[in-house]
Every structure is written in C-alpha cells, then in structure tokens.
Amino acid sequence: MTTQPITVLLCALGGEGGGVLAEWLTAVARQAGYPAQATSIPGVAQRTGATTYYLEFWPQLHSELGGRRPVFGLTPLPGKLDLLVSSELLETVRQIGNGMSAANRTTVIASTARALTTAERMELGDGRWDDAQLAAIIQSHAQRHHILDMAALTREAATVVSSVMLGCVAASGVLPFMRVDYEAVVGAGGASAQASLRGFALGYAAVEQQRARVDSVRDLLSTKELSGQAGRAPAPAELVHPIIQTFPPALQERLSQGLARVTEYHDADYGALYLKRMQSLWTAEQAAGGHAGDATHEAARWLALWMAFDDIVRVAQLKAVASRRERVQREVKAGEGDLLKVYDHFKPGVPEFAGLLPKPWADRLTRWDASRVARGQAPWSRPLKVGTHTVLGMAALRVLGSLKGMRQRGSRWAEEQALIERWLQGIERSFKASPALGLEVARCGRLIKGYGTTNERGKANLLHVIDHLALTGTVGDAAARAAAVATAREAALKDEAGTQLDAALRAHGAPARPVREQPIRWVRKPAGLKGRA
C-alpha cells in the first residue's frame, strides 16, 4: 500500500492566476473524494522568483481510510516532487537548480514562455538564455517532461494561463482524478467559466498529444520548436529567389529571411541591393578559403537589420499595422462589445526630422539644434500623444508610413549606406588576412542596435574596432587581430559607458575612443535658495 502523498509544486508569475490554480486542484480533489492540502510560498514575481504553491494529495479515497486522516507536509523537499508545473521556462530551471526535480521521479510541465530577467535586459548584446539549453536541463532532470507554448494556448482561448496549466496537469496522469472532475470544478467558476474550459481543453489536448508521440523528447528539444518554427518544411526551390539558390543550402534560409525583411522595409530594389552585397561578401570569403560560409551567414543577419534601420517612417508603419491592434485587443482581453482606446506617445526630435531631409537642409537644422544645446538649452523635441483608435490618429500614422520614398533622398539614408559599406569593406579586407578575422568583423554587426545615442555609439564603436584592430598591423598577426576584435566586441556589449571597451583597446595596443564633447549646462539657483548652505 502506498503510504506517501503525491507532491506537486506550482510556479506562476504575477497576474497568472497561480492561486486560482491551487484552489482549483484542491477543489478537484474534494470533488473526487481525495484528501489534499495546499500551502503558498510568497515570492517576488518581477523576476526574482515566482510565487509558488505546494500541494499534497493522498492517493487513496477518504472512504478507504476508515476515518484516518493523513499527515501532510507544508513545504516541498528537494528531490521529493512528483510533479513540477511552471508557466515560465527559466523559472522551471531555477526550481531544478534548487534541487526540486529528480530524474527518477518528477514529471515536469513547463511553458516555453520567457519573462526576461533584469540581467538579461541589461546586456547591450543578446543576453538571453538559450531556450534549447534550458530545455536540455529540464530533460536531464525529469523522469517525464512536457514543454509547450502555454502563452499561445492562452491567447487562443482568450483566458489566463492557469486554466491551460490545469489542463496540462490533468492530462499528465500524475494525479488520480478524472477529467470530468476537473471540468466540473472549472465549469462552476461563473462568467469566466467558458473561457477557462477552453484553456483547460487546449492544455489537456497538447499534453495528451505529446504523450502519444514516441519521438516527443527529440521534438521538444528541437530549437525550431522552441522558437515556434517546428514542423515547417523547407521552402520549395521554386519559391526561393533565383540569386539565393546560387548560395550553399546552409545560407539560403537566412538570406531569404533577410531579403524578406529588407524588401518589406523599403522595396524590391532595396532587396536586390541586399543580395548584391551578400554576393560580393560570399565571393570574397570563398576566395579567402572560407568555403563554409560562416562569415557570410553571420553578416546576412546583421546586414538585414542594419539596412532596415529604424526611422520615423518605420515607426509609423509598425504602429499602423492591423495585427498590432489585434494583439493589443488580445492582451487586454477586449471583447467585441468593448470600447478600446489606444494612445501612442512619441517624442521626435531634430535627428528624426533631419533624417528625411536632403543633406543641406538637414545640416542647417542640425546646426540650429546644436546652437541651442551650446546655449544651455535642451535639444529640441516635440512630445505627441496620438489616439490611434481615432480616424485622424490612424490617418496620420498611415500618411507618415507612406513616405518611404523620401528615405532615399534623406541625409540619414546616405549616412547609413556609407557606414554599411565601410563595415562590409572591412570584412572583405579582413578576409585577405584570414577567414577567421573576417568572421569576427562580421560579428561586429551586433554592435549596431537601438536608436538615438545608443545607435550612434554602436556605429562609432564598430568603426573604431575595424580601423584600429582589424585593419592595422600593429596588433599582431591575423590570429591575434581576430582575438583582439572578439575581445573588444564583447567588451563593448557589456559596458554601455565604454570603459571596458577602452581598456580592451589599450590592452591590444590600440588607442581608446576619442572623448566626445559634452555640453555643460549651468542652472540658475532659485532666488529663495540664495545664501543657503
């Protein structure tokens, strides 16, 4: 006879209904006639830990205990869990790191959803944990595991994630309850019952399908599934651009994605320029002996992102697309009869307007703004509040988004294209030294990100690294230069102020970045404070 309770740990972030899920499970146990106990362990949901709920269920009916009452524990013990359920991938791994899951006992149910930690957001580069590595940790520390996109199921059901999690728990088979017991409890939940039942059914079906698949472990650990691309067949050859077909198969998917982004951003001719640049880069890499195409593959991504640089036209386009309003409606759970008002706040300054003007006009406008700053005034900007739910607000965005043709005549366009060419020429010149050096310079495309001063600083850092490390013989041979470029790039991504980058430059015999002038703004002391210490 089993004398140990079934132990369950639920982990949910703020607003996800973890408490409701715990109440549902204890109510299901009472509905089915089983003893149960639930305790909550408060946490700080804003990414220093989820609120967790620990539940124990006795695997025998009340009627079979002969009046005896089981003794339950109040807190989970490491390695003693039968079921671990979490709505966030890294939170699942955090609990595994605490020793909660045992490879010979625990069933783990986790969502692929991520709420980025503060440390991940602070990285200037891509500081995110790799989803595939997190999934591998779950697999190695669980007897059985189910990893699925609970967030997508929640949106589909127009409910909260707790109902989807309940369906996953029911389908896992860990608890001795029947599906009808779960549905009876959820169905008694009042006005939101129907949405909760939809979420329950979707979660139940997802886990049930995974249990039925013999090869579920291999599928779940696939990086493509974790990024939402599982099951997508390779594009037929006739759907791939003819020029892209001349590249190796390993490069074609990324090139197709880059071409689609650049073409959608501006037009087909701009997409043709993207392919022309990639052809030149691939030819140079082959000539240098880099037949694997590593640098071309790396540059394809960063070139597409750089060519599709953010400007006020692009921002207007993204704000005006119909899919954005649909997403907002889903996020706020607005019904068909609800009135939804959406206000977008903008604060364009001189750089945004000057970027669309021809260079002579842009220079005059920029000098005027610089003179304001030199006199101690703040840079000019115009705060705007646009109601995109209104006809006039949406029309304004649509008109601004239709000004793509002005880009090529603007000063920002010419400046960005010139800098892109300097980067690409730096890669090709580096190939003459070694393919490895060309690869590291191609990876420096990561430095171009954000907008405003962040974007300007990234471009300045990129050019400084190329000019003083990659293309100079004072650092050493090609291998030494490749290592120096990699070190400097990683230093630049870790430190927004550039202190680590300057230290890395000096360590390799290169000059630190020039100090940029900053205005000193004098503030007059209010009359009432004069004479005070």
C-alpha positions in Angstrom: 0.0 0.0 0.0 1.3 3.5 -0.9 1.9 5.5 2.3 3.3 8.6 0.7 1.4 11.6 -0.7 1.6 12.8 -4.3 3.6 16.0 -4.1 3.0 19.0 -6.6 4.8 22.3 -6.9 3.1 25.1 -8.9 5.1 28.1 -10.1 3.5 31.2 -11.5 4.4 34.8 -12.1 2.4 37.8 -11.1 -1.1 38.0 -12.5 -1.1 34.5 -13.9 -3.6 33.0 -11.5 -1.3 30.7 -9.6 -3.5 30.9 -6.5 -6.6 30.1 -8.6 -4.9 27.1 -10.0 -4.0 25.8 -6.5 -7.6 26.4 -5.4 -8.9 24.5 -8.5 -6.7 21.5 -7.7 -7.8 21.2 -4.1 -11.4 21.6 -5.2 -10.9 18.8 -7.7 -9.5 16.6 -5.0 -12.6 17.2 -2.8 -14.9 16.7 -5.8 -13.2 13.3 -6.5 -13.1 12.4 -2.8 -9.4 12.5 -2.1 -7.6 14.2 0.9 -5.5 17.2 -0.1 -3.6 20.2 1.3 -2.2 23.4 -0.3 0.2 26.0 1.0 1.6 29.1 -0.7 5.2 30.3 -0.6 5.3 34.0 -1.4 7.8 35.3 -3.9 8.6 38.4 -5.9 7.1 37.8 -9.3 9.1 40.5 -11.0 11.9 38.1 -12.0 13.5 37.4 -8.6 11.3 34.4 -8.2 7.7 33.3 -8.8 5.1 32.8 -6.2 4.9 29.0 -5.6 2.2 26.8 -4.3 2.9 23.4 -2.7 0.2 20.8 -2.7 0.0 17.2 -1.4 -2.7 14.7 -2.4 -3.3 11.4 -0.7 -3.6 8.7 -3.3 -6.5 6.9 -1.5 -10.1 8.0 -1.2 -11.5 9.2 2.1 -13.8 6.3 2.1 -10.8 3.9 2.0 -9.1 5.4 5.0 -11.5 4.2 7.7 -11.7 7.5 9.4 -8.0 8.1 9.5 -6.6 11.4 8.4 -3.2 11.6 6.6 -0.5 14.0 7.8 0.7 16.4 5.1 3.9 18.5 4.8 3.9 22.2 4.5 7.0 22.8 2.2 8.5 20.9 -0.7 11.6 18.8 -0.1 14.4 18.6 -2.7 14.1 15.6 -4.9 10.8 14.6 -3.5 8.4 16.1 -6.0 6.1 14.0 -8.2 5.0 17.0 -10.4 6.6 20.4 -11.1 4.5 22.8 -13.1 5.7 26.2 -14.2 4.5 28.9 -16.6 8.0 30.2 -17.5 11.0 28.3 -18.9 13.8 29.9 -16.8 11.6 29.6 -13.6 11.4 25.9 -14.2 15.2 25.6 -14.5 15.5 27.8 -11.3 13.4 25.3 -9.4 15.5 22.4 -10.8 18.6 24.3 -9.7 17.1 24.3 -6.2 17.1 20.6 -6.3 13.3 20.2 -6.5 13.2 17.8 -9.5 14.5 14.3 -9.5 15.4 12.4 -12.7 13.9 9.2 -11.4 10.7 10.6 -10.0 9.5 14.0 -11.2 7.2 14.9 -14.1 7.9 18.4 -15.3 5.4 20.5 -17.2 6.8 23.8 -18.4 5.9 26.6 -20.8 8.3 27.9 -23.5 7.3 31.4 -22.5 10.0 33.7 -21.2 9.9 36.8 -18.9 13.4 38.2 -19.3 15.4 38.8 -16.2 17.0 42.1 -15.3 20.4 40.7 -16.0 19.3 39.6 -19.5 17.8 43.0 -20.3 20.9 44.9 -19.1 23.2 43.2 -21.7 23.8 45.5 -24.7 24.1 42.4 -26.8 21.9 39.4 -26.8 21.9 38.5 -23.1 19.1 36.0 -23.2 19.5 32.4 -22.0 19.4 29.9 -24.8 16.0 28.2 -24.8 17.4 24.9 -26.2 19.9 24.7 -23.3 17.2 25.4 -20.7 15.0 22.6 -22.3 18.0 20.2 -22.2 18.4 20.9 -18.4 14.7 20.1 -17.9 15.1 16.8 -19.9 18.1 15.7 -17.9 16.4 16.3 -14.5 13.0 14.9 -15.1 11.5 11.4 -15.4 9.0 12.7 -17.9 8.6 16.2 -19.3 6.2 18.3 -21.3 7.4 21.6 -22.8 4.8 23.6 -24.7 3.8 27.1 -25.6 1.3 27.8 -22.9 1.2 31.5 -23.9 0.0 30.7 -27.4 -2.7 28.4 -26.0 -3.8 31.1 -23.5 -4.2 33.6 -26.3 -6.1 31.2 -28.4 -8.5 30.5 -25.6 -8.7 34.2 -24.5 -8.2 33.2 -20.9 -5.4 33.2 -18.3 -2.6 30.7 -18.3 -3.7 29.0 -15.1 -6.6 27.2 -16.9 -4.1 25.9 -19.5 -1.8 24.7 -16.8 -4.7 22.9 -15.2 -5.4 21.0 -18.4 -1.7 20.1 -18.7 -1.8 18.7 -15.1 -5.0 16.7 -15.8 -3.5 15.2 -19.0 -0.2 14.3 -17.3 -1.8 11.4 -15.4 0.2 12.2 -12.2 -3.0 12.8 -10.2 -5.7 10.2 -9.8 -8.6 12.4 -10.9 -10.9 12.0 -13.8 -11.3 14.7 -16.5 -14.9 15.2 -15.6 -13.8 16.1 -12.0 -11.6 18.9 -13.4 -14.3 20.2 -15.7 -17.0 20.2 -13.0 -14.9 22.5 -10.8 -13.8 24.8 -13.6 -17.3 25.0 -15.0 -18.7 26.3 -11.7 -16.5 29.4 -12.0 -19.1 31.9 -13.1 -18.9 34.2 -16.1 -15.3 33.3 -17.0 -16.0 29.5 -16.9 -16.4 29.1 -20.6 -13.0 30.7 -21.4 -11.4 28.7 -18.6 -12.8 25.5 -20.0 -11.4 26.4 -23.5 -8.0 26.9 -22.0 -8.3 23.7 -20.0 -9.2 21.7 -23.1 -6.3 23.1 -25.1 -3.8 22.4 -22.4 -5.2 18.9 -22.0 -5.0 18.1 -25.7 -1.5 19.5 -26.0 0.0 17.2 -23.3 -2.1 14.3 -24.5 -0.7 14.6 -28.0 2.8 14.8 -26.6 2.3 11.7 -24.6 1.1 9.9 -27.7 4.2 10.7 -29.7 7.0 8.2 -29.4 9.6 10.8 -30.5 8.4 13.6 -28.3 11.7 14.0 -26.5 13.6 14.7 -29.7 10.9 17.1 -31.0 10.7 19.0 -27.7 14.4 19.7 -27.6 14.4 21.0 -31.2 15.5 24.6 -31.3 13.0 25.2 -34.1 10.1 24.1 -31.9 11.1 26.3 -29.0 11.2 29.3 -31.4 7.8 28.5 -32.8 9.1 27.1 -36.1 8.7 23.4 -35.6 7.2 21.3 -38.4 8.0 23.9 -41.1 9.1 22.2 -44.2 12.0 23.6 -46.3 10.8 26.0 -48.9 10.4 24.5 -52.4 13.2 25.5 -54.7 10.8 27.4 -56.9 9.9 29.7 -54.0 13.5 30.6 -53.3 14.8 33.7 -55.0 17.0 32.7 -58.0 20.0 34.5 -56.7 19.7 32.9 -53.3 19.7 29.5 -55.0 23.3 30.2 -56.1 24.4 30.2 -52.4 25.0 27.0 -50.4 21.9 25.4 -48.8 23.1 26.3 -45.3 22.9 30.0 -46.2 19.6 30.1 -48.1 17.2 30.2 -45.2 18.9 33.2 -43.5 19.3 35.0 -46.8 15.6 34.5 -47.6 14.7 35.9 -44.2 17.0 38.9 -44.7 15.7 39.6 -48.2 12.1 39.5 -47.0 12.8 42.0 -44.2 14.7 44.4 -46.3 12.1 44.3 -49.1 9.2 44.8 -46.8 11.1 47.7 -45.2 11.6 49.6 -48.4 11.1 48.0 -51.8 12.3 45.3 -54.2 15.3 47.3 -55.5 16.5 47.6 -51.9 16.2 43.9 -51.6 18.2 43.5 -54.7 20.9 45.7 -53.1 20.9 43.4 -50.1 21.6 40.3 -52.3 24.2 42.2 -54.3 26.1 43.0 -51.1 25.8 39.4 -49.9 27.1 38.0 -53.2 30.1 40.2 -53.0 30.8 39.1 -49.5 30.4 35.4 -50.3 32.7 35.7 -53.3 35.4 37.3 -51.1 35.0 34.7 -48.4 35.4 31.9 -50.9 38.5 33.5 -52.4 40.0 33.6 -48.9 39.3 29.9 -48.4 36.2 30.2 -46.2 34.1 27.7 -48.0 31.9 27.0 -45.0 30.4 30.5 -45.4 30.5 31.3 -41.6 31.1 35.0 -42.1 28.5 35.3 -44.8 26.0 33.5 -42.7 26.7 35.8 -39.8 26.7 39.0 -41.8 23.4 38.1 -43.5 21.5 38.7 -40.3 23.2 41.9 -39.2 23.2 43.4 -42.6 19.4 42.9 -43.0 18.9 44.5 -39.5 21.1 47.4 -40.3 19.6 48.1 -43.7 16.2 48.1 -42.1 17.2 50.9 -39.6 14.5 52.5 -37.5 13.3 55.9 -38.6 10.0 57.8 -38.1 8.5 56.2 -41.2 9.3 52.7 -39.9 7.8 53.5 -36.5 4.6 54.8 -38.1 4.4 51.7 -40.3 4.7 49.4 -37.3 2.2 51.3 -35.2 -0.4 51.3 -38.0 -0.5 47.6 -39.0 -3.8 45.9 -38.3 -2.1 43.0 -36.5 -0.9 45.4 -33.8 -4.4 46.4 -32.8 -5.4 42.7 -32.8 -2.5 41.9 -30.5 -3.5 44.8 -28.1 -7.1 43.5 -28.1 -5.9 40.1 -27.1 -3.6 41.3 -24.4 -6.2 43.4 -22.7 -8.9 40.8 -23.4 -11.2 43.3 -25.0 -14.5 41.8 -26.2 -16.4 42.6 -29.3 -18.7 45.0 -27.4 -15.9 46.7 -25.5 -14.7 50.2 -26.4 -10.9 50.2 -26.7 -8.9 53.4 -26.9 -5.2 53.3 -27.7 -2.9 56.3 -27.3 0.7 56.2 -28.6 3.3 58.6 -27.3 6.0 60.0 -29.5 8.8 62.5 -28.9 10.5 63.1 -32.3 13.5 65.5 -32.2 15.7 67.2 -34.8 17.6 64.0 -35.8 14.3 62.2 -36.8 13.1 65.1 -39.0 16.6 65.9 -40.4 17.0 62.2 -41.4 14.3 62.6 -44.0 15.6 65.9 -45.4 18.3 66.4 -48.1 21.7 66.9 -46.6 22.0 70.7 -47.0 18.6 71.2 -45.2 19.5 68.5 -42.6 22.8 70.2 -41.9 21.2 73.5 -41.3 18.6 72.0 -39.0 21.2 70.1 -37.1 23.4 73.2 -36.6 20.4 75.1 -35.3 19.7 72.4 -32.7 23.4 72.3 -31.8 23.5 76.0 -31.2 20.5 75.6 -28.8 22.4 73.0 -26.9 25.5 75.2 -26.8 23.5 78.0 -25.2 22.4 75.6 -22.5 19.0 74.6 -23.8 17.8 71.1 -24.2 17.7 69.5 -27.7 14.5 70.4 -29.5 11.8 67.7 -29.5 8.0 67.7 -29.8 6.0 65.4 -27.5 3.0 64.0 -29.2 0.1 61.9 -28.0 -1.7 60.2 -30.9 -5.0 58.4 -30.4 -4.5 55.6 -32.9 -8.1 54.4 -32.3 -9.4 57.5 -34.0 -9.7 58.2 -37.7 -7.4 61.2 -37.6 -4.8 59.5 -35.5 -4.6 56.4 -37.6 -4.7 58.5 -40.8 -1.7 60.5 -39.5 0.3 57.3 -39.0 -0.7 55.9 -42.4 0.4 59.1 -44.1 3.7 59.2 -42.3 4.2 55.5 -43.0 3.6 56.0 -46.7 6.7 58.4 -47.0 9.1 55.6 -47.7 10.1 57.3 -51.0 11.6 60.2 -49.0 14.1 57.9 -47.4 16.5 57.7 -50.3 16.6 61.5 -50.6 17.2 62.0 -46.9 20.5 62.5 -45.2 20.1 59.5 -42.8 19.8 57.1 -45.8 23.1 58.3 -47.3 24.8 58.2 -44.0 23.7 54.7 -43.1 24.5 53.3 -46.6 28.0 54.8 -46.4 28.6 53.2 -42.9 27.3 49.9 -44.1 29.7 49.9 -47.0 32.6 50.7 -44.6 31.7 47.7 -42.5 31.4 45.3 -45.5 34.6 46.6 -46.9 36.2 46.0 -43.6 35.0 42.3 -43.7 36.3 41.8 -47.2 39.7 43.4 -46.4 39.9 41.2 -43.3 39.4 38.1 -45.5 42.7 38.9 -47.1 44.4 38.2 -43.8 42.3 35.2 -42.8 38.7 33.9 -42.9 38.7 33.9 -39.0 39.4 37.7 -38.9 36.6 38.3 -41.5 34.2 36.3 -39.3 35.0 38.3 -36.2 34.5 41.6 -38.1 31.2 40.3 -39.5 30.1 39.5 -35.9 30.7 43.2 -35.0 27.4 43.9 -36.7 25.9 43.0 -33.3 27.2 46.4 -32.1 24.5 48.2 -34.2 21.3 48.3 -32.2 18.8 50.5 -30.7 18.2 54.1 -31.8 19.3 57.6 -30.9 22.5 57.9 -28.9 22.7 54.1 -28.4 22.7 53.5 -32.2 25.3 56.3 -32.8 27.6 54.9 -30.1 27.4 51.4 -31.6 28.4 52.7 -35.1 31.2 54.7 -33.7 32.5 51.6 -31.7 32.2 49.4 -34.8 34.3 51.7 -37.0 36.9 52.3 -34.2 37.4 48.5 -33.8 37.7 47.9 -37.5 40.1 50.8 -38.1 42.4 50.3 -35.0 42.3 46.5 -34.5 41.1 44.6 -37.6 42.9 46.6 -40.3 46.1 47.5 -38.6 49.3 45.5 -38.5 50.4 46.9 -35.1 48.3 44.5 -33.1 50.0 41.3 -34.5 49.2 38.6 -37.0 45.8 37.7 -38.3 45.1 35.3 -35.4 46.0 38.0 -32.8 43.8 40.6 -34.6 40.9 38.2 -34.7 41.2 37.6 -31.0 41.5 41.3 -30.3 38.4 42.1 -32.3 36.4 39.4 -30.5 37.6 40.7 -27.1 36.8 44.3 -27.9 33.4 43.4 -29.3 32.3 41.5 -26.2 33.7 44.4 -24.0 31.6 46.9 -26.0 28.4 44.8 -25.5 28.9 44.5 -21.7 29.5 48.2 -20.9 27.3 51.0 -22.2 29.8 53.6 -21.0 32.6 52.0 -23.0 35.0 51.8 -20.1 35.7 48.1 -20.7 36.0 48.7 -24.5 38.6 51.4 -24.0 40.5 49.0 -21.6 40.4 46.2 -24.2 41.6 48.6 -26.9 44.6 49.8 -24.9 45.4 46.2 -23.8 45.9 45.4 -27.5 48.0 48.5 -28.3 45.1 50.4 -29.9 44.1 53.9 -28.9 41.0 54.4 -26.8 38.0 56.0 -28.3 38.2 59.8 -28.6 36.4 61.7 -25.8 33.3 63.3 -27.2 32.4 66.8 -26.2 29.5 67.2 -23.8 27.7 70.5 -23.1 27.9 71.9 -19.6 24.6 73.3 -18.6 24.5 76.0 -15.9 21.4 76.2 -13.8 20.5 79.5 -12.0 19.8 79.0 -8.3 16.2 80.0 -7.4 16.0 83.3 -5.5 14.6 81.7 -2.4 17.7 79.4 -2.1 20.4 82.1 -2.4 22.6 82.4 0.6 21.7 78.9 1.9 24.4 76.3 2.5 
